[in-house]
Amino acid sequence: MLHFRLPAAATLVALAATMLIGPSHALAQQRTAVLAPAADLILTNGRIYTVDSDRPMVRAMAVRDGKVAFVGSDSGVMALRGAGTRVIDLAGRTVIPGMVDAHAHFLGLGTSLASVDLTGARSYAEVIARVVAKARTVPAGSWIQGRGWDQNDWGNTAFPTHEALSAAVPDHPVLLTRVDGHANLANAAAMKLAGVDADTKDPAGGRIERDASGAPTGVFVDNAQGLVGRVVPASTPQQRRDALVAARDEMHRWGLTGIHDAGAARSTIDLYEELAKAGELQLRTYVMIGDSKPALDNYFARGPQSALYGDMLWIRSIKLYADGALGSRGAALLDPYTDDPNNSGLLVTDPKHIEEVAERALVGGFQVATHAIGDRGNRVVLDAYEQALRAHPTVDHRFRVEHAQILNHDDIPRFAELDVIPSMQAVHQTSDMYWAGTRLGVSRLYGAYAWRSLMDTGMPVPNGSDFPVERVNPLFSFHSAVSRQNDDNLPTGGWYPEQRMTREEALKSMTIWPAFAGFQEHILGSLTPGKLADFVILDQDIMRVPAELILDTRVMATYVGGKAVYEAR
């Protein structure tokens, strides 16, 4: 027997009203009922890559209340136009979701913008010349700091010694950080203030480079950097705040709407909160808490914090370090360096500590992200994570390895087996490819910068730059990911090209995959209706232009929450 449900009383009243007012009025009411509120912003006539598999590319988009309200056709979007709607004709330009650097150093960038820029120096003499120029502008006796030197670019890849620097700048203490942040160079005045001499012992996880007599040459590797760094006058909170604002503006200029800050002190996180409360952060900031017991105790007591201050700040991850860097021969290797047979690198943290923090994080609901570059460093981290997860099995922990640069073949599948995210920086490959073979020999290169091998196990690979180690522009990492070539599009065909990403994967690696790595994929990472309207307007289509033209792309505008935070002049 068929059963029919009678209309509810309210429905019967509505039907009666419809008959009384006539069909044309009824249609108007129905039309009004389905019309959505007007959009604040409409973009038309473009190529909009949404990174949403349901609608991967559209011509138009609408934004309302800081979120994506519509993606689709030009005609469809104009139904949301109101009296106050701003309409942008893209004139065929490209829009992508806001790019996110999944591993960078927010304050480090701000500090570097205010110090001597040593990146690109082609000789030690050029480094010294830049320091001398700075010395002429500051009072005698004041500290001079710089960053970005790389002896691998000087022909002779041996570390520099302080004598030439000390002779050229005798009246200022000088401390210059290597490009990777894992070694620094001090002049004689700085070492004297620090009380460092031939009798100073190497700290655990660090190395003082010495001459034949045992005297320090001026270079301090990994944990030894603090021997001189501890006497550098601390910056004031206002100086650090100003540095963060300068770094934020620099990121916006290159199309970044978010950052995963790879290790911040509590004082820096306090500044993030201050800026966010004042509405001045304007950057989705996913913070990794630096490995300090007082800081960890504080944040564990507070608990994981997500989407604070209008979806601007996340405090729910912890940054640890396993080893040093390949360029300064501090990356921990299973076998010695090919070009330094008595050296296998440095473990800068006791592996037991990594395991203990990981266990504590699993119980407290925090993520752990550990720096590991060498194959031994990566194995140590995976082993520690495995032990912690065995003790506290956890669904969706999203633990990370930061860099994952050199992997033993046996460890590649372990990332997927343990659900560990390899957070990699494609641009490191094109920076290091000139000398990586000298450090490692040929056989280990098959597990070097091997993001395709990791993706083939099913893992996402969030991309980044590690700035100020590398340049801020995220398109350098995009280009490296798809070409395995440098800025000059060399080598021909790419360096170990079987590890390349497709352009679709590379775009995901800078949008939805960082969002996933930060537990943000429900609100960030794609231009999906309902998600936050973070996007970038580009002057050409990076998904279609020849690879050699990708780096010619200009950012025309950067939007965070539907508001322009940068517009090209």
Secondary structure, 3 states (H helix, E strand, C coil): CCCCCCCCHHHHHHHHHHHHHCHHHHHHHHHHHHCCCCCCEEEECCEEECCCCCCCEECEEEEECCEEEEEECHHHHHHHCCCCCEEEECCCCEEEECEEEEEECHHHHHHHHCCEECCCCCCHHHHHHHHHHHHCCCCCCCCEEEEEECHHHCCCCCCCCCHHHHHHCCCCCEEEEECCCCEEEECHHHHHHHCCCCCCCCCCCEEEEECCCCCEEEEEEEHHHHHHHCCCCCCCHHHHHHHHHHHHHHHHHCCEEEEEEEEECHHHHHHHHHHHHCCCCCCEEEEEECCCHHHHHHHHHHCCEEEHHHHCEEEEEEEEECECCCCCCCCCCCCCECCECCCCCCECCCHHHHHHHHHHHHHHCCEEEEEECCHHHHHHHHHHHHHHHHHCCCCCCCCEEEECCECCHHHHHHHHHHCCEEECCHHHHHHHCCCHHHHHCCHHHHHECCHHHHHCCCCCCCCCCCCCCCCCCCHHHHHHHHHCCCCCCCCCCCCCHHHCCCHHHHHHHCCHHHHHHCCCCCCCCCCCCCCECCEEEECCCCCCCCHHHHHHCCEEEEEECCEEEEECC
